[in-house]
Amino acid sequence: MKSKNSNKNTYWSSSVFLLAFFFISFWTFDLKAEEKEKISLTFSGYIKTDVIYDTRQTISLREGHFLLYPQDRQLDPAGNDLNAKDTFHILPIQTRLALKINGPRALGAKTSGYIEAEFFGMSDADINGFRLRHAYLKLNWKKAELLVGQFWHPMFISDSYPEVVSFNTGAPFEPFSRAPQICFTWRPEPALSFSLTALAQRDFASTGPAGVSTSYFRNAACPEFDFKAAYSQKNFLSGVGINVLKIVPRLVTENGYEANESLTSLAGYAFGRLKTKPLTIKFEGTYGGNLHHLTMLGGYAVSSLLDPVTARKDYTPLNTASGWLDMQTNGEKWQLGLFSGYTKNLGARGEIIGPVYSRGETIDHLVRIAPRFIFNEGKVRLAQEIELTSAAYGPLVSHGRVNEQRTVTNLRLLTAIYYFF
């Protein structure tokens, strides 16, 4: 009589054989087709060095490279502002490598892939580290497209974003995030498209009681959803979208009881681009709650205590309104541009009673003006940008709003040198 282990070995041997037979048969069947449609690889990227000077201390990432806004005043006993200290740096960490892949047809669709990475690192401790930016597969049919992998968040319009020199790309006025996703786009007409995207969080995450983490999203056990409609022609683009995000801030209360409260927030946005012979104009407006994972102002706060015994709580989103306008001339060698942005903390719809989990919760509004000058010569680009960002700080009052504002301003002088390949 055969043993149970013998039966298991026979089962696994048969399974491996069948799998190998199927693979070899499939490979042999498709060999001629693959010979006709070979995979092509295209490498590209750039080397970029930023020379940065700021007139005060800032809230930023990677040793000041990714600028968000100036720090609030911090007065010493003599009344001196400790954050009114200028800084200087030179960083080449935005240097980037990309690989584009075009392959044979599959499922009746054209197939392609894209991988992009840079030396920006995952944190300040990992600066210079090689990190993944984009990695996705695309299937393109006549009227539809399926993207699977990591790409820009749908609220970052890849066909219409600020052409600023700064790596912040307009953040925190512009929704800035890359996310793992499955995106299906349907084009009933060449100029009209509808997209539905299911997203996760990875490099850009929500915040909460344990700090910034993807755990709040993962514990909600539900994708973030985004729906977008766009109308696009050669020199014109317009569109609108709506976004839904659910998170679970914690699993256990401070009294040791199960915590299953969740927070669902909504966001809406509109965008456009108009290209004329001398000038390209772009804009985007965003309104929504809990936008922390988009590198914008906002988050959420505790709105009520549901049970004093278990310490269960309810949460409310902190809402943010933001808009930006970007203009740039269309010359090939010489280009002039101007970015302007405004974002406003609108607080919560009701009272808040407990901790606030947010970015810039003591900021009422931000303003940015950033003119730029660009010179292109072959594969070399020289760019200069003057970025003026003002923040209105103050104490929190009812409904998560800010009162008794004081304004601080940072002036960033940025020079960038690129070499494209």
Helices and strands as residue ranges (DSSP letters): H 4-29, H 31-36, E 40-54, E 58-61, E 66-70, E 87-91, E 96-106, E 109-118, G 124-126, E 131-140, E 144-152, E 178-189, E 192-199, H 215-218, E 224-233, E 236-247, E 263-275, E 279-289, G 292-294, E 298-307, E 312-329, E 334-347, E 356-359, E 363-377, E 380-393, G 398-400, E 406-420
